[in-house]
């Protein structure tokens, strides 16, 4: 399965787009939309936005390693600090892509300050095709 050229409706709603694969790492950019925030003042990103980034970025890393159709069956997101407004770099690395299961690690950091991640996560996917 080839990665889509346009984001899914959910990814588009929060402002998440796939950029490229670099040395086995999937790189995505989050330009948060109003939907991505947890409050009307748009002070901090909603935890669900960050969890969606973990799911989507991990999927991109997995399908690059082993093409196919996958669904997330386990996901963990650790929130390290509050994620304020601004663009974010979301990177994912496939740790394992077996016959039926795949695992990816994900990091989310401000676009211009990669040394200060706001969240990290791990997702496991089941190959369904």
PyMOL commands that set and color helices and strands:
alter all, ss='L'
color gray80, all
select helices_A, chain A and resi 9-14+34-36+47-65
alter helices_A, ss='H'
color red, helices_A
select strands_A, chain A and resi 16-22+25-31+70-79+87-97+101-110+113-127
alter strands_A, ss='S'
color yellow, strands_A
deselect
rebuild
show_as cartoon
